[in-house]
Amino acid sequence: MRRTVIGVMGGSAADSRTAGNAYELGRLIAERGWVLLNGGRPSGVMDASARGCREAGGLSVGILFDAEREAACAHLDIVIPTGLGAARNIVNVLASDVVVACRGAGGTLSEVALALRFGRPVVLLDFDPGEAFLGACGAGRWFLAGTPADAVARVASLLEEMGRP
């Protein structure tokens, strides 16, 4: 059986609260035995979530904006350079069983929109872009979570509904 992949999306710039949430999220994903997938940058939510995953012994994958492996976060286990720029956001979403979005800006919002458009459940961790935006993105399901533990509990529930371990 293939491994469960949890996409962690969020800004390349993150305040201390958002980075702390991303780190803890990465740690909890690793503890569940899930694979963490993110955009692979060496900053913000991507770096913090990969570091949390690595330090907890998990497996992380980065789908890079750039074509060069050197552009990747040092905490990733698998680096996939794409050279696709922001178009790599669709790869991030479609490769994920569930998407967890931390605070971010335009790139994160595009990943949330794509996930909802293509039917991937989205858990918004301490991040609420608003019901009007979320409702306009498609028929996908979204949920708000205040803490990394709440987000992981919601992900586990969604995976159970989907028949995924």
C-alpha positions as CSV (number, residue, x, y, z in Angstrom):
1,M,0.0,0.0,0.0
2,R,1.3,3.4,-0.8
3,R,2.2,5.9,1.9
4,T,-0.2,8.7,2.9
5,V,1.0,12.1,1.8
6,I,0.1,15.3,3.7
7,G,0.8,18.5,1.8
8,V,1.9,21.3,4.1
9,M,1.4,24.7,2.4
10,G,2.4,28.1,3.7
11,G,4.4,31.2,3.2
12,S,8.1,31.4,2.5
13,A,8.1,34.1,5.1
14,A,6.6,33.2,8.5
15,D,6.3,34.9,11.8
16,S,7.4,33.0,14.9
17,R,3.9,31.7,15.7
18,T,3.4,30.4,12.1
19,A,6.9,28.9,12.0
20,G,6.3,27.2,15.4
21,N,3.0,25.8,14.2
22,A,4.6,24.5,11.0
23,Y,7.4,22.9,12.9
24,E,5.0,21.1,15.3
25,L,2.8,20.1,12.4
26,G,5.8,18.5,10.7
27,R,6.7,16.7,13.9
28,L,3.2,15.3,14.3
29,I,2.9,14.2,10.7
30,A,6.2,12.2,11.1
31,E,4.9,10.7,14.3
32,R,1.8,9.4,12.4
33,G,4.0,7.8,9.8
34,W,2.7,10.0,7.0
35,V,4.9,11.6,4.4
36,L,5.2,15.4,4.5
37,L,5.2,17.2,1.1
38,N,5.8,20.9,0.7
39,G,7.2,23.4,-1.7
40,G,10.8,22.8,-0.6
41,R,12.1,26.3,0.0
42,P,14.7,26.9,2.8
43,S,12.5,29.5,4.6
44,G,9.2,30.0,6.3
45,V,6.6,27.3,6.6
46,M,8.4,25.0,4.2
47,D,11.7,25.0,6.2
48,A,10.0,24.8,9.6
49,S,7.7,21.9,8.7
50,A,10.5,19.9,7.0
51,R,12.7,20.4,10.1
52,G,10.0,19.2,12.4
53,C,9.4,16.2,10.3
54,R,13.1,15.4,10.0
55,E,13.8,15.8,13.7
56,A,10.9,13.4,14.5
57,G,12.3,10.8,12.1
58,G,9.8,11.3,9.3
59,L,10.0,11.4,5.5
60,S,9.7,14.7,3.7
61,V,9.5,15.6,0.0
62,G,10.0,19.0,-1.5
63,I,8.5,20.0,-4.9
64,L,10.7,22.9,-6.0
65,F,9.7,26.1,-7.8
66,D,13.2,26.1,-9.2
67,A,15.1,23.7,-11.5
68,E,18.2,23.5,-9.2
69,R,18.4,21.1,-6.2
70,E,20.6,23.7,-4.4
71,A,17.5,25.9,-4.0
72,A,16.0,23.3,-1.6
73,C,15.6,23.3,2.2
74,A,18.4,21.3,3.9
75,H,15.8,19.3,6.0
76,L,14.2,17.5,3.0
77,D,14.7,13.8,2.3
78,I,13.6,13.9,-1.3
79,V,14.0,16.9,-3.5
80,I,12.2,17.2,-6.8
81,P,13.3,20.2,-8.9
82,T,10.7,21.2,-11.4
83,G,11.6,24.5,-13.0
84,L,7.8,25.0,-13.2
85,G,7.7,28.1,-11.0
86,A,4.3,28.7,-9.4
87,A,2.8,26.0,-11.7
88,R,4.4,23.5,-9.3
89,N,1.5,24.4,-6.9
90,I,-0.8,22.0,-8.8
91,V,1.8,19.2,-8.3
92,N,1.9,19.9,-4.6
93,V,-1.9,19.7,-4.4
94,L,-2.5,16.7,-6.6
95,A,0.3,14.7,-4.9
96,S,-1.3,15.2,-1.5
97,D,-4.1,13.1,0.1
98,V,-5.0,16.1,2.4
99,V,-3.6,19.6,2.3
100,V,-2.9,21.6,5.5
101,A,-2.4,25.3,4.9
102,C,-0.6,27.5,7.3
103,R,-0.5,31.2,7.1
104,G,0.8,32.5,3.7
105,A,0.1,34.8,0.9
106,G,-0.7,34.5,-2.8
107,G,1.1,31.1,-3.4
108,T,-0.6,29.6,-0.4
109,L,-4.0,30.9,-1.4
110,S,-3.5,29.5,-4.9
111,E,-2.8,26.0,-3.4
112,V,-5.9,26.3,-1.2
113,A,-8.0,27.2,-4.3
114,L,-6.5,24.4,-6.4
115,A,-7.0,21.8,-3.6
116,L,-10.7,22.8,-3.3
117,R,-11.1,22.9,-7.0
118,F,-9.7,19.4,-7.4
119,G,-11.5,17.9,-4.4
120,R,-8.6,17.6,-1.9
121,P,-9.7,18.3,1.6
122,V,-8.1,21.4,3.2
123,V,-7.3,22.0,6.8
124,L,-6.5,25.6,7.5
125,L,-4.1,25.9,10.5
126,D,-4.5,29.2,12.2
127,F,-5.3,30.7,8.8
128,D,-8.7,31.8,7.6
129,P,-8.8,33.4,4.2
130,G,-12.6,33.9,4.6
131,E,-15.7,32.0,3.7
132,A,-16.3,34.1,0.5
133,F,-12.9,33.1,-0.9
134,L,-13.2,29.4,0.2
135,G,-16.7,29.1,-1.1
136,A,-15.7,30.5,-4.5
137,C,-12.9,27.9,-4.9
138,G,-15.0,24.9,-5.6
139,A,-16.9,22.1,-3.9
140,G,-14.0,20.8,-1.9
141,R,-14.3,20.6,1.9
142,W,-12.3,22.8,4.2
143,F,-11.9,23.0,8.0
144,L,-10.4,25.4,10.4
145,A,-7.9,24.3,13.1
146,G,-6.4,26.4,15.8
147,T,-3.4,24.2,16.7
148,P,-1.2,21.7,15.0
149,A,-2.7,18.9,17.2
150,D,-6.3,20.0,16.1
151,A,-5.1,20.0,12.4
152,V,-3.6,16.5,12.7
153,A,-6.7,15.2,14.4
154,R,-8.8,16.6,11.6
155,V,-6.5,15.1,9.0
156,A,-6.7,11.7,10.7
157,S,-10.5,11.9,10.6
158,L,-10.5,12.8,6.9
159,L,-8.1,10.0,6.1
160,E,-10.3,7.5,7.9
161,E,-13.3,8.7,5.9
162,M,-11.2,8.2,2.7
163,G,-10.2,4.7,3.8
164,R,-6.5,5.7,4.1
165,P,-4.4,4.7,7.1
